[in-house]
Every structure is written in structure tokens, then in C-alpha cells.
Amino acid sequence: MKNLGFTLLFSLTLLTACSQPESSFSYTDIAIHEVGATHDLELVWNHSWRLHTEQPATSAALAKLAEFHKKHPNYVFEIQRHTDHRGRDKSNLILSQKRAESVVLELVARHEVDPTKFQAKGYGETQPRISAELILTEKSKEAQEKLHRANMRTTVVLLKID
């Protein structure tokens, strides 16, 4: 994609633990310098495809993204959801698509963003950050789970400026 030479700054919630009280959350400015740049959103999910919107981490991250979008209404984003390699390929694609869609639906319903400026795309296990082979080299189950979690992510991508 063409580099449009702009800098976008917005805050998204970065958490180390979802059980922390809201007052202990740490907020960091994230710089997106060009179309195609990405940033991971720290969102909490229930045991299906639905967002756990009562979690302060989730609501804060979505509020910050919505606030940024409202300041820049001509920007178009893709909300990407990725899974780890566990489970069937088709099931992971379906799950990741539903989760990406739920993020967009939440932004539209609770934060009144323009639905034409957010696209949802589930990638399943097609774009892992850490290979299954590398994960299996870890001796402890805790270490393996941490690596699996790195693959299970929600990413916002700046696609274009209308």
C-alpha cells in the first residue's frame, strides 16, 4: 500500500491481567505511522465468540478506539481476529470471523461508530506469530499456553483514508 506519510496517535488499553481493578490499568499512546500499520487490542472473551464487555479492559480498549475513530472519521479499519492451531481449521476460521464481527458490532452499538468504516475479518490459524512446532518445544504447559495466547489475538489495521 502507498505510504501516506501521516502519524496517528491514540490510546488503547494494555493489560497484564484482566482481574486487576480498573484503577490499576495502564494506558499507553500507540503510534500508527502509515496505512497498513497494526496494533493488537487487549480484549477479554467469554468461552464462545462473544466479547466480555463488562470487563474494564475490553470496554476501555473499545472506547479508546471509538474515540480515535470519531476524531478521524475518514479512516477505514479492519478488525482482525486470529486463533491458535488447536481445533479444526474450518472451526477456527468461523470462530475468528464471529469474534471479529462481534468487535465491530460492539463498536457500532455502544460507541456509535460508522459501520462502513470498520471491516471484520477472521483469519483463524492462518497467520500465527509462533509456529505449532516451536510451541511444542516448550517443556511446561504454562509456557506452551502463553505461546498459544500470542497467536490468539485481535488486531486493528488502518486500511485506508477515504
Summary of the structure (lengths in Angstrom):
residues: 162
radius of gyration: 16.0
end to end distance: 14.1
largest distance: 48.7
contacts: 454
relative contact order: 0.20
helix: 38%
strand: 27%
